[in-house]
Amino acid sequence: MNRQQKESVVELFHKDFLANKGTFFVNYSGLTVRQMQQLRRQLREKGGALKIAKMRLVRRALAEVDGVDGLLSHCKNQLGVVFAYDAAEVSGVAKALSDFSKKNEALGLVVGCVDAQLLDKMAISRIASLPSKEVLLAQLCGTLNAPLTSLVCGLNSMLVKLLVALKEVEKQKQA
């Protein structure tokens, strides 16, 4: 790789570090080409991307980015960098990585960074266990809707009781 190619790789990674909402370092040694393709496909479906370059070039790209200082100490050996480009899909990308690492022991989660917070393997697993954005929004709507629903049911039952009482009064007057 010549100097211009290296500079373009550093620039590309720099742009990715600035544009993403979550970054994960993974150890991919031992994965076959088919497994790597499968992992890339799963990440793409979740709004993420796996990119691989020499860690020396990744370290140069990270040096110019604020809020990811904790990742610099992990730029050792040969690791893959997974980017989550949408804030809503960070948990989806983490879930895809977590699920894939459970099925394929060769993939190892090393570290992650979301909103300038460094995440270890356990924190990544916790993020992976979060429900998707749609599920969280549905739960929020249900929670906000519950008091109104119970009020409507209560008022409706009062009306039904009133109607039943009026029917009983009408029956008594007819008898």
Backbone as a ProteinNet text record, in pm:
[ID]
protein_1_A
[PRIMARY]
MNRQQKESVVELFHKDFLANKGTFFVNYSGLTVRQMQQLRRQLREKGGALKIAKMRLVRRALAEVDGVDGLLSHCKNQLGVVFAYDAAEVSGVAKALSDFSKKNEALGLVVGCVDAQLLDKMAISRIASLPSKEVLLAQLCGTLNAPLTSLVCGLNSMLVKLLVALKEVEKQKQA
[TERTIARY]
85.1	0	90.2	69.8	154.3	99.9	172.4	140.1	2	-31.8	-161.2	-276.4	-259	-363.5	-381.5	-271.6	-279.3	-348.2	-315.6	-380.3	-529.6	-568	-711	-783.2	-716.3	-776	-792.9	-692.2	-701.1	-813.5	-824.7	-930.9	-1068.7	-1080.7	-1207.5	-1249.7	-1156.6	-1186.8	-1217.6	-1147.1	-1173.9	-1317.1	-1360.8	-1497.9	-1598	-1567.4	-1656.9	-1665.9	-1553.8	-1555.4	-1636.1	-1632.6	-1710	-1859.2	-1892.1	-2030.9	-2110	-2042.2	-2115.4	-2164.3	-2257.2	-2311.5	-2256.8	-2200.5	-2142.3	-2032	-1925.2	-1811.4	-1778.5	-1750.7	-1715	-1589.7	-1497.2	-1380	-1404.2	-1381	-1401.3	-1276.2	-1250.8	-1141.2	-1200	-1159.9	-1219.4	-1127.8	-1011.6	-918.7	-981.5	-973.6	-1032.3	-1163.2	-1219.4	-1342.7	-1310.3	-1395.2	-1378.2	-1433.5	-1406.8	-1455.7	-1608.3	-1666.9	-1813	-1872.6	-1809.9	-1858.5	-1844.7	-1735.3	-1716.3	-1823.7	-1854.4	-1958.9	-2094.1	-2120.8	-2246.5	-2255	-2145.5	-2142.8	-2164.3	-2098.4	-2115.4	-2259.9	-2321.4	-2460.4	-2553.6	-2533.3	-2617.2	-2601.1	-2479.4	-2454.6	-2517.4	-2508.3	-2566.6	-2717.9	-2782.3	-2927.2	-2965.4	-2875.6	-2902	-2854.1	-2796.9	-2750.9	-2607	-2528.4	-2388.7	-2297.1	-2167.6	-2069.7	-1943.3	-1882.3	-1755.3	-1646.5	-1544.8	-1431.7	-1303.6	-1209.2	-1083.7	-968.4	-874.6	-752.8	-646.3	-526.5	-419.3	-448.5	-423.9	-453.9	-371	-256.5	-174.2	-248.3	-315.8	-391.8	-517.9	-581.4	-700.8	-662.9	-546.7	-500.5	-479.4	-426.1	-407.3	-541.5	-638.9	-771.5	-838.7	-818.6	-878.3	-814.9	-687.5	-615.9	-679.3	-748	-805.8	-953.8	-1008	-1149.9	-1165.4	-1256.9	-1282.1	-1378.2	-1361.9	-1456.3	-1430.9	-1328.2	-1299.8	-1157.4	-1111.1	-974.7	-954.1	-1058.6	-1047.9	-1022.1	-1058	-1037.1	-890.8	-816.7	-677	-593.8	-620	-542.2	-573.5	-684.9	-723.5	-681.3	-612.3	-568.5	-441	-456.5	-344.9	-389.1	-294.9	-322.9	-406.4	-469.5	-551.6	-697.8	-768.6	-908.5	-992.4	-1118.9	-1213.4	-1288	-1328.2	-1400.2	-1542.6	-1639.7	-1780.4	-1840.2	-1902.2	-1964	-2115.4	-2182.8	-2328.6	-2359.7	-2415.6	-2431	-2554.4	-2652.9	-2776.3	-2786.6	-2819.3	-2827.6	-2932.2	-3039.3	-3146.2	-3103.5	-3001.4	-2961.2	-2838.2	-2789.6	-2672.3	-2701.8	-2819.1	-2852.3	-2870.7	-2922	-2936.5	-2802.5	-2707.1	-2572.8	-2506.3	-2521.8	-2465.1	-2528.1	-2657.7	-2727	-2675.9	-2657.4	-2606.4	-2467.2	-2381.6	-2247.1	-2252.4	-2336.1	-2347.5	-2399.7	-2503.4	-2560.3	-2460.2	-2390.1	-2293.4	-2177	-2134.8	-2023.8	-2064.6	-2195	-2241.9	-2241.2	-2275.6	-2279.2	-2139.5	-2054.3	-1918.8	-1819.3	-1760.7	-1670.9	-1546	-1515.9	-1396.2	-1410.1	-1533.6	-1554.2	-1555.1	-1467.7	-1460.7	-1489.6	-1578.8	-1605.5	-1493.8	-1432.6	-1320.7	-1367.5	-1416.6	-1456.5	-1551	-1627.1	-1716.6	-1715.3	-1767.3	-1776.5	-1906.8	-1995.4	-2122.9	-2138.1	-2161.1	-2176.3	-2058.8	-1939.7	-1814	-1798.3	-1872.2	-1856.2	-1796.8	-1692.3	-1627.2	-1709.2	-1731.3	-1811.5	-1727	-1735.2	-1668.1	-1763.6	-1722.5	-1805.2	-1940.4	-1943.5	-2069.1	-2163.8	-2110.9	-2194.8	-2249.6	-2169.1	-2216.1	-2328.9	-2314.9	-2420.5	-2548.5	-2534.7	-2653.4	-2722.6	-2645.1	-2703	-2770.7	-2709.6	-2767.2	-2900.5	-2918.9	-3043.5	-3157.4	-3128	-3233.7	-3326.5	-3454.7	-3545.4	-3518.5	-3573.2	-3552.1	-3626.9	-3598.9	-3660.3	-3812.1	-3859.9	-4003.7	-4072.7	-4009.9	-4068.3	-4071	-3963.4	-3959.7	-4065.1	-4084.2	-4187.4	-4327.3	-4348.5	-4478.7	-4503.3	-4400.2	-4413.9	-4443.9	-4378.3	-4402.9	-4545.5	-4592.5	-4731.2	-4830.7	-4803.7	-4891.6	-4892.6	-4777.4	-4768.2	-4841.4	-4824.9	-4893.2	-5043.8	-5082.9	-5223.3	-5298.8	-5228.4	-5292.5	-5384.2	-5343.4	-5434	-5562.3	-5548.2	-5666.6	-5760.4	-5703.2	-5783.8	-5859.1	-5790.9	-5858.7	-5966.2	-5943.4	-6045	-6168.8	-6147.9	-6258.6	-6334.2	-6262.7	-6329.2	-6409	-6353.2	-6424.2	-6550.1	-6540.3	-6658.6	-6762.9	-6716.9	-6807.7	-6881.2	-6809.3	-6875	-6977.4	-6949.6	-7046.5	-7173.5	-7157.3	-7272.4	-7352.8	-7283.6	-7352.1	-7429.3	-7368.1	-7436.4	-7560.4	-7547.2	-7661	-7774.1	-7740.4	-7841.6	-7909.6	-7832.5	-7888.8	-7983.7	-7943.6	-8028.6	-8157.7	-8147	-8266.6	-8359	-8304.2	-8385.7	-8458.2	-8389.3	-8451	-8564.8	-8541.6	-8646.2	-8765	-8740.2	-8848.8	-8927.8	-8857.5	-8924.4	-9010.2	-8961.2	-9036.5	-9161.8	-9152.1	-9268.6	-9373.6	-9329.8	-9423.8	-9491.1	-9426.6	-9484.3	-9585.7
-116.7	0	123.6	212	329.9	439.5	549	657.1	718.8	740	799.7	708.2	579.7	484.8	485.4	490.7	495.1	622.4	735.9	861.5	857.5	794.7	785.1	693.8	586.5	498	573.2	649.3	728.2	830.2	895.9	995.2	929.2	812.6	741	699.8	646.2	607.8	729.9	838.7	961.9	1008.7	1008.1	1047.2	951.8	821.8	723.4	744	773.8	797.4	922.6	1022	1143.4	1123.5	1039.4	1023.9	920.9	830.8	721.8	759.5	680.6	699.8	597.8	490.9	388	315.1	281.3	212.1	90.8	-19.6	-142.3	-201.2	-246.9	-318.4	-466.5	-546.8	-691.1	-763.6	-876.9	-964.2	-1067.9	-1062.5	-1148.4	-1262.7	-1277.4	-1381.7	-1519.2	-1602.6	-1735.7	-1748.6	-1638.1	-1644.6	-1677.4	-1757	-1788.1	-1672.6	-1676.8	-1572.9	-1574.5	-1692.5	-1703.9	-1643.2	-1668.8	-1611.9	-1460	-1409.3	-1263.8	-1200.7	-1265.2	-1213.8	-1214.8	-1321.6	-1331.9	-1222.7	-1198.6	-1093.3	-956.5	-928.6	-799.7	-780.4	-887.6	-880.3	-850	-918.7	-895.6	-753.8	-703.8	-567.3	-464.7	-489.9	-398.5	-389.3	-504	-504.6	-421.6	-414	-340.3	-196.2	-153.5	-15.4	3.3	-102.3	-94.9	-139.1	-129.2	-171	-217	-322	-372.8	-331.1	-264.4	-222.3	-269.9	-307.7	-363.1	-286.5	-246.8	-180.1	-205.1	-166.5	-179.7	-87.8	-136.5	-59.2	69.3	69	190.2	302.3	266.9	366.5	407.2	311.4	341.8	435.5	411.4	496.6	639.4	655.3	790.2	858.4	782.9	841.2	877	796.3	822.6	941.1	965.6	1072.6	1209.1	1224.2	1353.4	1364.2	1265.2	1263.4	1283.4	1371.5	1396.5	1292	1258.2	1170.8	1023.6	983.5	840.8	807.6	882.5	863.4	724.7	669.6	537.3	426.7	447.9	345.4	335.6	444.4	444.6	336.3	311.7	210.2	68.8	50.8	-81.2	-104.5	-9.1	-22.7	-107.3	-232	-326.4	-447	-522.3	-644.1	-611.1	-710	-688.1	-702	-589.8	-586.7	-528.7	-563.6	-504.9	-392.5	-292.1	-178.8	-183	-187.4	-189.6	-53.1	7.2	137.8	122.6	191.6	203.2	347.1	368.3	504	576.1	503.2	564.3	540.4	644.7	632.4	529.7	519.8	425.6	281.7	260.9	125.3	76.4	151.5	108.7	-22.7	-32.9	-157.1	-271.9	-243.6	-348	-400.9	-310.7	-351.8	-430.5	-383.6	-455.4	-593.4	-602.3	-731.7	-824.9	-772.7	-854.8	-907.3	-821.7	-865.2	-968.9	-944.1	-1035.7	-1171.8	-1172.2	-1298.2	-1373.3	-1300.9	-1365.5	-1422.9	-1351.6	-1402.1	-1525.3	-1537	-1657.2	-1778.2	-1755.4	-1865.1	-1900.6	-1801.7	-1820.6	-1774.4	-1867.9	-1835.5	-1761.7	-1765.7	-1698.5	-1546.5	-1495.7	-1350.4	-1308.8	-1217.8	-1170	-1021.6	-985	-843.7	-789.3	-681.7	-625.7	-505.6	-402.3	-279.3	-202.5	-113.2	-28.8	112.3	203.4	342.4	399.9	442.3	502.2	631.7	740.5	872.2	904.3	881.1	910.4	831.4	721.1	633.1	501.4	459.1	333.6	218	115.5	0.7	-125.6	-203.6	-332.8	-438.6	-565.7	-673.4	-682.1	-665.3	-674.5	-561.1	-441.5	-327	-344.2	-400	-425.7	-529	-630.1	-731.3	-669.3	-575.8	-507.9	-424.3	-355	-276.3	-368.9	-484.4	-580.3	-635.7	-638.4	-693.4	-591.5	-466.4	-365.6	-394.3	-366.8	-384.1	-278.6	-302.5	-209.3	-78.6	19.9	151.5	143.1	62.6	49	-9.3	-111	-173.7	-74.9	0.2	99.7	207.8	250.8	351.2	294.6	169.3	106.6	95.2	59.1	51.2	189.1	291.4	427.7	470.1	441.5	476.8	403.2	277	200	256.8	296.7	353.9	487.7	570.7	699.8	683.8	580.4	557.9	489.8	422.2	343.4	426.4	542.8	619	663	704.1	744.9	627	512.8	393.4	353.6	355.9	318.8	421.9	549.7	651.6	626.5	598.8	571.3	446.5	342.2	219.8	247.7	327.3	361.5	440.9	540.7	619.8	534.5	445.7	358.2	264.5	211.9	121.8	198.2	324.2	404.8	425	452.3	468.3	338.9	226.5	97.7	72.6	102.6	84.1	174.5	299.1	391.2	337.5	286.1	230.5	108.3	23.1	-94.2	-49.8	50.2	99.3	159.2	235.5	293.3	183.1	78.2	-33.1	-100.6	-116.1	-177	-89.3	42	134.8	125.2	118.8	108.4	-20.8	-131.9	-260	-252.8	-187.6	-176.8	-91.5	14.7	99.8	27.2	-59.6	-133.8	-244.8	-293.1	-405.7	-366.7
0	0	0	-97.4	-102.8	-10.7	-2.7	90.7	63.6	-63.4	-97.1	-56.6	-76.5	-37	114.7	186.1	332.4	379.4	315.7	352.7	323.5	214.3	182.8	282.3	326.8	427.6	559	599.1	722.4	711.2	597.7	578.1	580.2	517.6	515.2	656.8	733.2	871.3	956.9	933.6	1008.4	984.9	860.4	827.9	892.9	891.5	953.5	1104.4	1168.3	1313.1	1346.6	1261	1285.1	1256.9	1159.1	1115.5	1195.5	1264	1328.6	1467	1517.5	1652.6	1750.4	1699.8	1785.2	1710.9	1783.4	1725.6	1811.3	1746.3	1817.7	1753.9	1837.9	1790.2	1812.4	1708.8	1718.6	1671.5	1734.1	1694.3	1599.8	1476	1373.9	1331.3	1393.8	1351.8	1375.7	1275.5	1284.2	1209.9	1163.6	1086	940.7	879.6	738.4	654.3	525.7	435.4	433.5	432.2	431	558.8	672.2	798.4	798.9	744	735.6	646.7	535.4	446.8	517.4	590.8	665	771.4	843.6	945.1	881.9	772.7	704.3	659.1	608	562.5	679.2	790.9	909	961.7	961.8	1009.1	914.2	785	687.8	706.1	736.6	760	882.4	980.1	1103.6	1098.1	986.4	974.4	1018.2	1010.5	1050.4	937.7	961.2	861.7	933.1	881.1	932.2	835.1	888.4	806	871.4	786.2	835.5	773	856.8	811.8	918.2	886.6	984.6	1102	1220.3	1340.8	1349.3	1288.4	1286.7	1212.6	1103.2	1026.8	1101.8	1168.3	1248.5	1362.8	1424.2	1534.3	1485.6	1366	1310.1	1287.1	1237.5	1213.8	1346	1449.5	1581.1	1651.5	1623.6	1693.4	1668.1	1556.3	1520.3	1557.7	1629.9	1664.1	1814.2	1853.1	1995.6	2051.2	2178.2	2247.2	2233.3	2161.7	2145.8	2193.5	2290.7	2339.7	2399.6	2459.3	2520.9	2421.3	2297.3	2195.7	2152.5	2169.6	2124.9	2192.7	2319.8	2391.9	2344.5	2273.8	2224	2079.5	2020.9	1882	1875.6	1909.8	1906.9	1826.7	1778.8	1702.7	1578.9	1524.1	1405.7	1446	1446.7	1485.7	1371.8	1372	1278.9	1348.9	1274.1	1330.1	1274.4	1366.1	1326.5	1359.2	1259.2	1276.3	1274.4	1366.4	1366.5	1330.5	1213.4	1161.6	1214.4	1264	1312.1	1462	1537.9	1683.9	1724.7	1647.6	1681.3	1656.2	1575.3	1539.2	1614.4	1710.9	1785.8	1858.4	1919	1989.2	1890.6	1770	1669.1	1621.9	1602.5	1562.1	1675.1	1798.6	1912.9	1925.5	1901.5	1907.9	1798.6	1678.2	1568.7	1601.8	1657.7	1696.7	1808.2	1907.2	2020.5	1975.2	1894.4	1844.9	1758.3	1671.9	1584.5	1665.4	1770.1	1851.7	1932.8	1965.4	2035.6	1942.9	1816.1	1719.4	1669.2	1656.6	1605	1710.1	1777.4	1888.4	1843.6	1713.1	1663.2	1668.5	1665	1672.3	1818.6	1852.9	1990.7	1999.6	2089.6	2114.5	2201.5	2159.6	2235.6	2316.3	2248.1	2315.5	2223.2	2282.2	2204.5	2259.1	2181.1	2223.1	2167.1	2257.4	2218.7	2296.8	2227.7	2289.8	2381.6	2332.8	2403.3	2532.5	2547.9	2663.7	2616.8	2684.6	2652.2	2709.1	2629.6	2670.1	2666.1	2773.7	2773.1	2719	2722.9	2667.7	2736.8	2867.3	2942	2904.1	2889.1	2851.6	2710.1	2621.5	2485.3	2489.8	2574	2588	2643.4	2737.8	2791.6	2683.9	2603.8	2494.4	2394.1	2369.8	2275.3	2325	2456.8	2510.4	2509.6	2478	2470.7	2353.1	2369.5	2256.2	2148.5	2030.8	1919.8	1945.2	1864	1878.7	1865	1771.1	1749.3	1872	1932.6	2051.5	2167.6	2184.5	2291.8	2271.2	2148.2	2120.2	2146.9	2112.1	2138.2	2288.7	2364.5	2510.1	2568.9	2517.9	2565	2535.2	2415	2379.4	2468.6	2494.9	2583.2	2724	2772.9	2906.7	2914	2811.8	2809.5	2789.9	2720.7	2689.7	2804.5	2894.6	3000.7	3091.6	3142.4	3229.3	3157.7	3033.6	2958.4	2934.2	2903.9	2880.6	3006.7	3120.2	3245.1	3281.4	3252.6	3277.1	3190.9	3065.5	2974.4	3019	3057.5	3105.1	3232.2	3322.1	3445.5	3418.3	3332.2	3295.9	3223.4	3138.7	3065.6	3161.8	3260.1	3356.5	3440.8	3471.3	3545.2	3461.9	3333.2	3245.7	3235.8	3226.6	3218.9	3347.8	3462.5	3590.7	3599.4	3549.7	3549.7	3462.2	3345.4	3256.6	3317.7	3384.2	3449.9	3561.7	3637.8	3746.9	3690.7	3581.1	3518.9	3465.5	3410.4	3361.7	3477.9	3591.4	3710	3762.4	3763.4	3808.2	3714.7	3583.8	3487.1	3505.3	3533	3557.1	3681.5	3785.8	3912.4	3892.2	3812	3786.8	3701.9	3612.4	3529.3	3608.2	3706.5	3780.9	3883.9
[MASK]
+++++++++++++++++++++++++++++++++++++++++++++++++++++++++++++++++++++++++++++++++++++++++++++++++++++++++++++++++++++++++++++++++++++++++++++++++++++++++++++++++++++++++++++++

